[in-house]
Amino acid sequence: MIKCTKCKEFKLADCFAKDNKKINKLTSHCKNCRNKARKEYSIRNTGYDVKKSKEYRQNNIEKVKVSNRNTKLKRAYGINQEQFLEMSKEQNNKCACCAKEKKLVVDHCHVSGKIRELLCGPCNTSLGLLNEDITVIQNLIKYIRKHNG
């Protein structure tokens, strides 16, 4: 049992967030106290209100989806939704490997980080699971030919 320095209650360790800077690797305030303090701080200092934010997200679902997608694309690949859509248009909205019209994802080199093309999820996942190893891919082709008689 650990005593929260804010509410002074003794609580189980999983009631505290992790903090690797502390000796016991846990925060000194319990999660409930930390959440309450954060909410109060946000309202007091930025006018941020969780209810207003939730209401905005519910009333602007498509706008929020585009914003989230833009954020993800920018962080992961350095491109935005418009650039992604342009790439998709250049590929006729088809996977660069199987040429099927499916939901497309960005394929990139894990060594250089360079974007290659857009692939469908299964093609992108397969490439990753095979570690982009040409020898393994060629061996799989031989294997399929051997057993498709």
N, C-alpha and C positions, 0 to 999 in steps of 0.2 A: 504494500500500500504506500502511495506517495501523496504528500500533502501539497495541494495547489496553493501557491503563494497569493493568489487573488481571492478565492472564495474560502480558503482555509480548510477545505474539506479533504479528507483522505479518500483517495480513489485508486482504482486499479491502473496499472501501467498503460493499458490500451486506451485510457481516457486522455492520454497526453500525446501530443504530436512528437515526431522524431526531431532531434536536434543534435547533430554530430559534434557540435562545439561544446556541449555540456558533458560533464563527467559521466552521468548516468544515461547519456544519449537521448534524453527527453526534455521537452520544454518545461519551464517552471510553472506555467499556467495550464490548466486543463483545457481541452478542446472547447468546451462550452464557454468558458470565460474568454478564451481567445476569440471565438466567433462573435460573442457579444461585444467585445471591445472593438473588433474590426468594423462591425456594423455601425456602432456608435461613432467611431472615428470617421467613417465614410460619410455618414449623414451630416455630421458636424462640419466636416472640412470640404466636402465636394457637392453636397446636396444629393449625392447618390442614394437612391432608395431601391431596395431589392424588389419591392412590389411594383414600382413604376417600371423597373427594368424588365421584370417578368411580363408585365402587361404590354410593354413595347414589343418584346419578342413574339408574343402571341398575336399581336395585331399586325406585325410586319414579317411574317414567316419567310416569304420569298426574299425580301431585302436582307434579312439576317442570314439566310442560307448562302446568298451570294457573298456577303461580307465574310462569313466564316470560310467559304471556299477560297476567296481571295487571300485571306490571311494564311491559310494552309499552303496554298501554291507559292506565295511570296516567301514564306519561311523555308519551305522544303526545297524549292527549285528556282526561286528568284524571278518568277513570272506571275502575271495576274490572270484573271478569268478571261479577259479579252484575248490575250496571247494564246491561252489554252484553246479557246474557241477557234481562233485563226488556224492553229495547228490542226485541229480536228477538221476544219473545212478543207484544208490542203490535202488531207488524207481521205476526203469524201466521207467523213464520219465513220471510217472503218479502221479496224485494227491493222497495224502495219505488218503483223505476222500472218494471222489467219484470214484477214480481209473480210471479217464478219462485222455487221453493224451491231455493236454492243456498247455498253458504257465503257468509255475509255479512261485510262489512267496514264500518268507521265512515266515513261521509262527513262532511266538515267544510269550512267556508268557509276558504280559505287566507288571506283578508284578516283576518277577525275571529278565526279559530280556533274559532268556535262549531260545535258538533256539529249536523248537520241530521238525518239519518236513517241507516239501514243500507241499503247497496246490495250487490249481488253484485259480484264483481271486475270483470267486463267492463263493467258500467254505470258503476262508479266510475272505471275507467281511461278509458273513452270520454269521460266528463265532463271529466276532467283533460286529456286530449289535445286536446280542443276548447277548452281554456282557459275553460270555462263561458261561452263567447261565444254569446249568444242569437241573434245575427244569423247566425253560422256554422251553428248548429243549425237555424234556420229555412231557411236556404239548402240544407242537406242534405235536409230534408224535401221541399222543392220539387224538388230533383234526383231523389230517389227516386220521387216521384209522376210526374215527367216520363218516367222510364225504366221505370216499371212498367206503362205504357200500358194 
